[in-house]
């Protein structure tokens, strides 16, 4: 995996996590600490997107390292 791919992955992951943090902050400002189930589901979906990015990255690293052995 080259540096360009790693930088792209980190950039995408950073964007996904920042979006979740910003949404959580804004929603708490609007609704206080009590968020409804739909709102929590939306935040969870954002975190799952970030988790998928991490899993794809790990799979790619594993595939590349297995191919080199």
VONUDO-640478 format. One line per 8 residues: their letters; for each residue z, x, y of N, C-alpha, C, O. Coordinates in steps of 0.001 Angstrom, whole numbers, plus 500000, padded with zeros to 6 digits. Example, Ala and Ser with C-alpha at 12.3 -4.5 7.8 and 13.67 -1.06 7.14 Angstrom:
BEGIN
as	507800,513190,494310,507800,512300,495500,507800,513200,496700,508465,514236,496681 | 507080,512850,497750,507140,513670,498940,507870,512900,500030,508039,513409,501138
END
This chain:
BEGIN
xxxxxxxx	500000,500860,498833,500000,500000,500000,500000,500907,501230,500819,501818,501352 | 499075,500638,502125,498987,501495,503308,499858,500956,504446,500391,499848,504384 | 499979,501772,505467,500842,501419,506604,500388,500156,507321,501216,499398,507827 | 499088,499927,507368,498574,498732,508036,499057,497463,507330,499460,496502,507985 | 499017,497461,506001,499489,496301,505244,500986,496101,505423,501451,494969,505560 | 501733,497181,505424,503184,497084,505601,503508,496557,506989,504374,495696,507140 | 502825,497064,507997,503056,496587,509368,502708,495104,509510,503432,494359,510170 | 501601,494671,508892,501202,493270,508949,502265,492402,508281,502636,491352,508805
xxxxxxxx	502750,492843,507126,503799,492096,506426,505046,491977,507295,505590,490883,507445 | 505503,493082,507866,506708,493051,508698,506507,492175,509932,507424,491468,510350 | 505322,492221,510507,505014,491388,511664,505078,489906,511285,505688,489112,512001 | 504454,489530,510166,504468,488132,509715,505880,487672,509379,506273,486558,509726 | 506639,488525,508707,508012,488180,508352,508860,488012,509608,509642,487067,509711 | 508708,488913,510548,509448,488817,511805,509116,487525,512542,510009,486864,513072 | 507832,487161,512578,507430,485912,513238,508046,484702,512551,508531,483788,513217 | 508029,484695,511217,508580,483555,510480,510080,483423,510730,510576,482323,510975
xxxxxxxx	510787,484515,510671,512236,484468,510885,512589,484124,512326,513546,483390,512573 | 511831,484646,513268,512074,484304,514670,511831,482825,514933,512575,482199,515688 | 510802,482264,514320,510533,480832,514495,511703,480003,513992,512101,479036,514641 | 512257,480369,512850,513400,479627,512310,514604,479760,513237,515286,478775,513518 | 514863,480969,513709,516017,481177,514595,515870,480397,515899,516824,479780,516372 | 514673,480428,516472,514436,479703,517721,514579,478200,517499,515214,477511,518298 | 513993,477691,516417,514108,476257,516127,515564,475856,515908,516004,474820,516406 | 516301,476660,515177,517708,476345,514926,518488,476325,516242,519302,475431,516470
xxxxxxxx	518241,477297,517093,518928,477358,518389,518615,476124,519232,519517,475478,519764 | 517317,475802,519348,516935,474659,520169,517484,473352,519609,517938,472492,520364 | 517442,473202,518296,517953,471976,517695,519460,471841,517892,519959,470738,518117 | 520171,472932,517813,521624,472869,518043,521922,472533,519503,522886,471827,519801 | 521090,473041,520406,521270,472705,521822,521024,471215,522061,521697,470591,522881 | 520064,470657,521345,519730,469239,521524,520701,468309,520807,521054,467250,521327 | 521132,468706,519612,521891,467795,518766,523320,468249,518479,524049,467570,517756 | 523719,469364,519025,525039,469890,518698,525057,470468,517290,524014,470833,516748
xxxxxxxx	526215,470547,516718,526333,471143,515388,525972,470177,514267,525823,470594,513118 | 525833,468908,514580,525512,467927,513537,524012,467684,513527,523474,467016,514411 | 523347,468227,512529,521909,468063,512395,521629,467115,511235,522313,467156,510212 | 520631,466270,511396,520305,465329,510325,519595,466037,509168,519186,467193,509281 | 519462,465326,508071,518894,465915,506848,517453,466364,507053,517056,467409,506536 | 516669,465601,507792,515271,465973,508020,515175,467279,508810,514326,468122,508523 | 516030,467438,509785,516042,468666,510575,516436,469855,509707,515828,470921,509796 | 517444,469674,508878,517865,470755,507988,516751,471104,507000,516555,472274,506669
xxxxxxxx	516030,470097,506536,514902,470346,505633,513826,471183,506325,513233,472067,505706 | 513573,470910,507602,512579,471681,508351,513002,473139,508495,512186,474050,508349 | 514276,473350,508781,514770,474721,508881,514704,475421,507532,514335,476593,507455 | 515059,474714,506475,514971,475285,505129,513529,475648,504786,513283,476677,504157 | 512583,474818,505190,511171,475098,504927,510742,476383,505627,509991,477176,505059 | 511207,476593,506836,510897,477833,507554,511459,479050,506843,510799,480085,506753 | 512671,478927,506341,513269,480038,505593,512540,480271,504273,512392,481414,503840 | 512088,479202,503637,511322,479349,502399,509994,480056,502654,509545,480839,501818
xxxxxxxx	509363,479793,503789,508136,480504,504142,508395,482001,504242,507605,482806,503749 | 509494,482369,504877,509846,483785,504996,510135,484372,503615,509748,485503,503320 | 510815,483599,502777,511117,484078,501424,509835,484288,500621,509731,485251,499862 | 508868,483399,500784,507577,483554,500091,506870,484829,500525,506263,485519,499705 | 506947,485141,501812,506356,486392,502294,506986,487591,501596,506290,488512,501168 | 508306,487569,501486,509014,488675,500836,508599,488782,499369,508340,489880,498876 | 508536,487647,498671,508160,487665,497257,506738,488184,497065,506485,488977,496158 | 505810,487742,497910,504428,488240,497815,504372,489747,498018,503653,490453,497311
xxxxxxxx	505135,490231,498988,505178,491662,499275,505731,492428,498080,505183,493460,497691 | 506817,491923,497500,507401,492574,496327,506433,492575,495153,506315,493578,494449 | 505741,491466,494935,504770,491395,493845,503642,492392,494054,503197,493038,493104 | 503180,492520,495286,502103,493450,495582,502557,494887,495339,501823,495683,494753 | 503759,495215,495786,504283,496564,495557,504414,496835,494069,504043,497910,493598 | 504944,495858,493318,505104,496024,491884,503752,496202,491204,503608,497062,490334 | 502759,495402,491588,501445,495509,490991,500825,496873,491262,500228,497481,490373 | 500970,497347,492487,500407,498648,492830,501118,499787,492113,500481,500739,491661
xxxxx	502445,499686,492012,503191,500766,491351,502949,500732,489848,502956,501785,489211 | 502735,499558,489261,502444,499453,487825,501055,500007,487518,500827,500590,486459 | 500152,499821,488437,498784,500325,488254,498681,501828,488335,497731,502418,487821 | 499645,502448,488971,499623,503915,489134,500243,504646,487967,500012,505841,487780 | 501047,503916,487163,501706,504581,486038,500753,504945,484942,501163,505511,483929
END
